[in-house]
Amino acid sequence: MYRRLISGIVERGQTAELLSAARVAIEHQQMRGISSRTAVWTAMTGPTNAISLVMDFNTLEELERLSDLVTQDARFAGIWADVERHLLPGRTDASIHRLAYHSEGLISAEEATAPRRFLRLMTGEVLPGKNREFVLSLAEALQYQAERGIDATTSAWTALSGGTNAIAIAGEFDSMSELERFDDLALQDSEFARFRRATREAMAFLTTHVELMRNVL
């Protein structure tokens, strides 16, 4: 899968209007045969009016069809402009990512679970030559937490735009209590801490950043 991520800062008091415009945009693209797993996440840490609009596509060609629709369909271009006008100028960033690992294995956007309620996002960079170690340590950590009853959908995404070593690990949870169980396991279980340390050691640790987000669409 491929991911198109738009992140920005919502104008104060404009969140409801942005979500309404995003729903119109999603419906318009679906009517033209372009499907995606779409979610809008708002920040729970850092600036509370930060927002991320995430769209997952099965192929890069499908994502490019969306870009073509924006440039060739004046109505759709206007719809997307209506989404973006609710974001602070100069604070919006768009990037493209490729799926590197998914806790459910090789799946399509249609087969993927619907976006869950809470997101724990860790971003950073994979050190040169450490991609294999990174994926292996991540898979071991996820199996370990699943065996201990922590239910999460986790995916890792590598950047196709910007810094090509950039990586994002997205853990989706159905409840804050489940997310807190994950944090407790990391603090109290030395074996789980070892798996997670191996993942971090494959990354440029000083650039690693963790944020929590809530699903609003």
C-alpha positions as YAML, in Angstrom:
chain: A
units: angstrom
residues:
- id: 1
  name: MET
  ca: [0.00, 0.00, 0.00]
- id: 2
  name: TYR
  ca: [0.91, 3.64, -0.43]
- id: 3
  name: ARG
  ca: [-0.01, 6.49, 1.89]
- id: 4
  name: ARG
  ca: [-0.73, 10.13, 1.17]
- id: 5
  name: LEU
  ca: [-0.40, 12.16, 4.35]
- id: 6
  name: ILE
  ca: [-1.51, 15.75, 4.73]
- id: 7
  name: SER
  ca: [-0.64, 17.32, 8.06]
- id: 8
  name: GLY
  ca: [-1.29, 20.83, 9.25]
- id: 9
  name: ILE
  ca: [-2.77, 23.12, 11.87]
- id: 10
  name: VAL
  ca: [-6.51, 23.73, 11.82]
- id: 11
  name: GLU
  ca: [-7.71, 27.32, 12.06]
- id: 12
  name: ARG
  ca: [-9.25, 27.90, 15.49]
- id: 13
  name: GLY
  ca: [-12.91, 26.81, 15.51]
- id: 14
  name: GLN
  ca: [-12.70, 25.29, 12.00]
- id: 15
  name: THR
  ca: [-12.38, 21.56, 12.81]
- id: 16
  name: ALA
  ca: [-16.05, 20.72, 12.14]
- id: 17
  name: GLU
  ca: [-15.97, 22.61, 8.83]
- id: 18
  name: LEU
  ca: [-12.77, 20.84, 7.77]
- id: 19
  name: LEU
  ca: [-14.27, 17.41, 8.53]
- id: 20
  name: SER
  ca: [-17.40, 18.28, 6.57]
- id: 21
  name: ALA
  ca: [-15.29, 19.32, 3.58]
- id: 22
  name: ALA
  ca: [-13.17, 16.15, 3.88]
- id: 23
  name: ARG
  ca: [-16.31, 13.98, 3.77]
- id: 24
  name: VAL
  ca: [-17.38, 15.70, 0.56]
- id: 25
  name: ALA
  ca: [-13.92, 15.14, -0.98]
- id: 26
  name: ILE
  ca: [-13.90, 11.44, -0.03]
- id: 27
  name: GLU
  ca: [-17.39, 10.91, -1.46]
- id: 28
  name: HIS
  ca: [-16.41, 12.69, -4.69]
- id: 29
  name: GLN
  ca: [-13.35, 10.52, -5.27]
- id: 30
  name: GLN
  ca: [-15.27, 7.33, -4.47]
- id: 31
  name: MET
  ca: [-17.95, 8.25, -7.02]
- id: 32
  name: ARG
  ca: [-15.13, 8.37, -9.60]
- id: 33
  name: GLY
  ca: [-13.87, 4.90, -8.70]
- id: 34
  name: ILE
  ca: [-10.91, 5.89, -6.51]
- id: 35
  name: SER
  ca: [-11.05, 4.08, -3.17]
- id: 36
  name: SER
  ca: [-8.79, 4.53, -0.17]
- id: 37
  name: ARG
  ca: [-8.63, 3.73, 3.54]
- id: 38
  name: THR
  ca: [-9.08, 7.24, 4.91]
- id: 39
  name: ALA
  ca: [-8.86, 8.70, 8.39]
- id: 40
  name: VAL
  ca: [-8.51, 12.13, 9.95]
- id: 41
  name: TRP
  ca: [-6.55, 12.27, 13.20]
- id: 42
  name: THR
  ca: [-6.31, 15.17, 15.66]
- id: 43
  name: ALA
  ca: [-3.40, 15.59, 18.07]
- id: 44
  name: MET
  ca: [-3.66, 14.74, 21.75]
- id: 45
  name: THR
  ca: [-0.05, 15.74, 22.41]
- id: 46
  name: GLY
  ca: [1.72, 18.84, 21.18]
- id: 47
  name: PRO
  ca: [-0.44, 21.50, 19.47]
- id: 48
  name: THR
  ca: [-4.01, 20.35, 20.10]
- id: 49
  name: ASN
  ca: [-5.24, 21.80, 16.80]
- id: 50
  name: ALA
  ca: [-2.72, 19.78, 14.75]
- id: 51
  name: ILE
  ca: [-4.41, 17.41, 12.30]
- id: 52
  name: SER
  ca: [-3.39, 14.63, 9.91]
- id: 53
  name: LEU
  ca: [-5.46, 13.44, 6.93]
- id: 54
  name: VAL
  ca: [-4.29, 9.94, 5.97]
- id: 55
  name: MET
  ca: [-5.28, 8.15, 2.75]
- id: 56
  name: ASP
  ca: [-4.03, 4.61, 1.96]
- id: 57
  name: PHE
  ca: [-4.09, 3.25, -1.60]
- id: 58
  name: ASN
  ca: [-3.40, -0.22, -2.96]
- id: 59
  name: THR
  ca: [-1.01, 1.01, -5.65]
- id: 60
  name: LEU
  ca: [0.99, 4.10, -6.52]
- id: 61
  name: GLU
  ca: [-1.01, 4.31, -9.74]
- id: 62
  name: GLU
  ca: [-4.24, 4.59, -7.71]
- id: 63
  name: LEU
  ca: [-2.72, 7.41, -5.69]
- id: 64
  name: GLU
  ca: [-1.62, 9.13, -8.91]
- id: 65
  name: ARG
  ca: [-5.20, 8.87, -10.20]
- id: 66
  name: LEU
  ca: [-6.24, 11.00, -7.25]
- id: 67
  name: SER
  ca: [-3.57, 13.58, -8.10]
- id: 68
  name: ASP
  ca: [-4.72, 13.58, -11.73]
- id: 69
  name: LEU
  ca: [-8.32, 14.08, -10.60]
- id: 70
  name: VAL
  ca: [-7.29, 17.15, -8.61]
- id: 71
  name: THR
  ca: [-5.54, 18.70, -11.63]
- id: 72
  name: GLN
  ca: [-8.12, 17.70, -14.27]
- id: 73
  name: ASP
  ca: [-11.44, 18.01, -12.44]
- id: 74
  name: ALA
  ca: [-12.14, 21.65, -11.58]
- id: 75
  name: ARG
  ca: [-14.93, 20.72, -9.20]
- id: 76
  name: PHE
  ca: [-12.73, 18.28, -7.29]
- id: 77
  name: ALA
  ca: [-9.91, 20.83, -7.16]
- id: 78
  name: GLY
  ca: [-12.38, 23.26, -5.60]
- id: 79
  name: ILE
  ca: [-13.47, 20.65, -3.07]
- id: 80
  name: TRP
  ca: [-9.87, 20.01, -1.97]
- id: 81
  name: ALA
  ca: [-9.23, 23.74, -1.83]
- id: 82
  name: ASP
  ca: [-12.19, 23.94, 0.57]
- id: 83
  name: VAL
  ca: [-10.53, 21.31, 2.79]
- id: 84
  name: GLU
  ca: [-7.20, 23.12, 2.83]
- id: 85
  name: ARG
  ca: [-8.62, 26.59, 3.42]
- id: 86
  name: HIS
  ca: [-9.43, 25.51, 7.00]
- id: 87
  name: LEU
  ca: [-5.70, 24.95, 7.65]
- id: 88
  name: LEU
  ca: [-3.25, 27.67, 8.62]
- id: 89
  name: PRO
  ca: [-1.32, 28.94, 5.55]
- id: 90
  name: GLY
  ca: [2.29, 27.83, 5.45]
- id: 91
  name: ARG
  ca: [1.77, 25.13, 8.10]
- id: 92
  name: THR
  ca: [0.50, 22.35, 5.79]
- id: 93
  name: ASP
  ca: [2.73, 19.51, 4.60]
- id: 94
  name: ALA
  ca: [1.95, 16.70, 2.13]
- id: 95
  name: SER
  ca: [4.07, 13.56, 1.85]
- id: 96
  name: ILE
  ca: [3.97, 10.12, 0.21]
- id: 97
  name: HIS
  ca: [4.89, 6.86, 1.99]
- id: 98
  name: ARG
  ca: [5.14, 3.15, 1.15]
- id: 99
  name: LEU
  ca: [4.08, 0.32, 3.45]
- id: 100
  name: ALA
  ca: [7.13, -1.51, 4.82]
- id: 101
  name: TYR
  ca: [5.43, -3.74, 7.40]
- id: 102
  name: HIS
  ca: [1.89, -4.49, 8.58]
- id: 103
  name: SER
  ca: [0.86, -6.51, 11.61]
- id: 104
  name: GLU
  ca: [-1.84, -8.24, 9.53]
- id: 105
  name: GLY
  ca: [0.61, -9.33, 6.82]
- id: 106
  name: LEU
  ca: [0.28, -8.64, 3.11]
- id: 107
  name: ILE
  ca: [-3.14, -7.05, 2.69]
- id: 108
  name: SER
  ca: [-4.94, -4.61, 0.45]
- id: 109
  name: ALA
  ca: [-6.53, -1.32, 1.50]
- id: 110
  name: GLU
  ca: [-9.93, -3.02, 1.26]
- id: 111
  name: GLU
  ca: [-8.84, -5.88, 3.54]
- id: 112
  name: ALA
  ca: [-7.26, -3.61, 6.15]
- id: 113
  name: THR
  ca: [-9.20, -2.98, 9.32]
- id: 114
  name: ALA
  ca: [-11.07, 0.29, 9.55]
- id: 115
  name: PRO
  ca: [-9.06, 3.02, 11.31]
- id: 116
  name: ARG
  ca: [-9.28, 2.59, 15.07]
- id: 117
  name: ARG
  ca: [-9.98, 5.29, 17.67]
- id: 118
  name: PHE
  ca: [-6.48, 6.18, 18.90]
- id: 119
  name: LEU
  ca: [-3.10, 6.38, 17.18]
- id: 120
  name: ARG
  ca: [0.40, 6.17, 18.67]
- id: 121
  name: LEU
  ca: [2.77, 7.45, 16.00]
- id: 122
  name: MET
  ca: [6.54, 7.16, 16.26]
- id: 123
  name: THR
  ca: [8.56, 8.85, 13.53]
- id: 124
  name: GLY
  ca: [12.28, 8.87, 12.91]
- id: 125
  name: GLU
  ca: [14.89, 7.62, 10.48]
- id: 126
  name: VAL
  ca: [16.23, 4.12, 9.84]
- id: 127
  name: LEU
  ca: [20.02, 4.03, 9.94]
- id: 128
  name: PRO
  ca: [21.73, 3.05, 6.65]
- id: 129
  name: GLY
  ca: [21.90, -0.73, 6.26]
- id: 130
  name: LYS
  ca: [19.55, -1.34, 9.23]
- id: 131
  name: ASN
  ca: [16.23, -1.92, 7.41]
- id: 132
  name: ARG
  ca: [16.29, -5.69, 7.94]
- id: 133
  name: GLU
  ca: [17.09, -5.36, 11.66]
- id: 134
  name: PHE
  ca: [14.40, -2.73, 12.03]
- id: 135
  name: VAL
  ca: [11.64, -4.85, 10.46]
- id: 136
  name: LEU
  ca: [12.70, -8.01, 12.34]
- id: 137
  name: SER
  ca: [12.79, -6.31, 15.75]
- id: 138
  name: LEU
  ca: [9.44, -4.64, 15.08]
- id: 139
  name: ALA
  ca: [7.82, -7.97, 14.10]
- id: 140
  name: GLU
  ca: [9.18, -9.66, 17.25]
- id: 141
  name: ALA
  ca: [7.92, -6.86, 19.49]
- id: 142
  name: LEU
  ca: [4.45, -6.95, 17.92]
- id: 143
  name: GLN
  ca: [4.18, -10.73, 18.30]
- id: 144
  name: TYR
  ca: [5.25, -10.45, 21.93]
- id: 145
  name: GLN
  ca: [2.64, -7.81, 22.75]
- id: 146
  name: ALA
  ca: [-0.10, -9.73, 20.87]
- id: 147
  name: GLU
  ca: [0.69, -12.88, 22.89]
- id: 148
  name: ARG
  ca: [0.06, -10.80, 26.02]
- id: 149
  name: GLY
  ca: [-3.38, -9.73, 24.87]
- id: 150
  name: ILE
  ca: [-2.67, -6.22, 23.59]
- id: 151
  name: ASP
  ca: [-4.88, -5.66, 20.58]
- id: 152
  name: ALA
  ca: [-3.46, -3.14, 18.11]
- id: 153
  name: THR
  ca: [-3.12, -2.68, 14.38]
- id: 154
  name: THR
  ca: [0.45, -1.64, 13.62]
- id: 155
  name: SER
  ca: [2.05, -0.56, 10.37]
- id: 156
  name: ALA
  ca: [5.42, 0.88, 9.39]
- id: 157
  name: TRP
  ca: [5.77, 3.33, 6.50]
- id: 158
  name: THR
  ca: [8.89, 4.49, 4.65]
- id: 159
  name: ALA
  ca: [9.01, 7.90, 3.01]
- id: 160
  name: LEU
  ca: [9.01, 8.27, -0.78]
- id: 161
  name: SER
  ca: [9.23, 12.06, -0.54]
- id: 162
  name: GLY
  ca: [11.51, 14.18, 1.61]
- id: 163
  name: GLY
  ca: [14.10, 12.23, 3.63]
- id: 164
  name: THR
  ca: [14.09, 8.75, 2.09]
- id: 165
  name: ASN
  ca: [15.32, 7.15, 5.34]
- id: 166
  name: ALA
  ca: [12.33, 8.54, 7.22]
- id: 167
  name: ILE
  ca: [10.10, 5.92, 8.89]
- id: 168
  name: ALA
  ca: [6.79, 6.08, 10.73]
- id: 169
  name: ILE
  ca: [5.41, 3.36, 13.03]
- id: 170
  name: ALA
  ca: [1.65, 3.75, 13.44]
- id: 171
  name: GLY
  ca: [-0.01, 1.77, 16.23]
- id: 172
  name: GLU
  ca: [-3.82, 2.00, 16.25]
- id: 173
  name: PHE
  ca: [-5.82, 1.13, 19.38]
- id: 174
  name: ASP
  ca: [-9.55, 0.88, 20.12]
- id: 175
  name: SER
  ca: [-9.28, 2.52, 23.55]
- id: 176
  name: MET
  ca: [-6.98, 4.65, 25.65]
- id: 177
  name: SER
  ca: [-6.87, 1.86, 28.25]
- id: 178
  name: GLU
  ca: [-5.45, -0.51, 25.60]
- id: 179
  name: LEU
  ca: [-2.84, 2.08, 24.66]
- id: 180
  name: GLU
  ca: [-1.97, 2.52, 28.35]
- id: 181
  name: ARG
  ca: [-1.56, -1.27, 28.66]
- id: 182
  name: PHE
  ca: [0.99, -1.05, 25.85]
- id: 183
  name: ASP
  ca: [2.89, 1.68, 27.71]
- id: 184
  name: ASP
  ca: [2.75, -0.31, 30.97]
- id: 185
  name: LEU
  ca: [4.13, -3.38, 29.22]
- id: 186
  name: ALA
  ca: [7.00, -1.30, 27.84]
- id: 187
  name: LEU
  ca: [7.81, -0.01, 31.33]
- id: 188
  name: GLN
  ca: [7.37, -3.23, 33.34]
- id: 189
  name: ASP
  ca: [8.38, -6.08, 31.02]
- id: 190
  name: SER
  ca: [12.14, -6.26, 30.43]
- id: 191
  name: GLU
  ca: [11.80, -8.66, 27.47]
- id: 192
  name: PHE
  ca: [9.37, -6.35, 25.67]
- id: 193
  name: ALA
  ca: [11.68, -3.43, 26.48]
- id: 194
  name: ARG
  ca: [14.52, -5.37, 24.83]
- id: 195
  name: PHE
  ca: [12.53, -5.85, 21.62]
- id: 196
  name: ARG
  ca: [11.59, -2.18, 21.53]
- id: 197
  name: ARG
  ca: [15.17, -1.12, 22.25]
- id: 198
  name: ALA
  ca: [16.34, -3.17, 19.25]
- id: 199
  name: THR
  ca: [13.83, -1.31, 17.08]
- id: 200
  name: ARG
  ca: [15.02, 2.07, 18.34]
- id: 201
  name: GLU
  ca: [18.67, 1.10, 17.89]
- id: 202
  name: ALA
  ca: [17.99, 0.56, 14.17]
- id: 203
  name: MET
  ca: [16.79, 4.16, 14.06]
- id: 204
  name: ALA
  ca: [18.56, 7.48, 14.40]
- id: 205
  name: PHE
  ca: [17.30, 7.82, 17.97]
- id: 206
  name: LEU
  ca: [17.88, 11.55, 18.35]
- id: 207
  name: THR
  ca: [15.36, 12.24, 15.58]
- id: 208
  name: THR
  ca: [12.68, 9.92, 16.94]
- id: 209
  name: HIS
  ca: [9.38, 11.55, 17.90]
- id: 210
  name: VAL
  ca: [6.25, 10.07, 19.50]
- id: 211
  name: GLU
  ca: [2.77, 11.60, 19.40]
- id: 212
  name: LEU
  ca: [-0.75, 10.47, 20.31]
- id: 213
  name: MET
  ca: [-3.75, 11.21, 18.10]
- id: 214
  name: ARG
  ca: [-7.50, 10.63, 18.13]
- id: 215
  name: ASN
  ca: [-9.61, 9.52, 15.16]
- id: 216
  name: VAL
  ca: [-12.28, 12.07, 14.24]
- id: 217
  name: LEU
  ca: [-13.23, 10.76, 10.78]
...
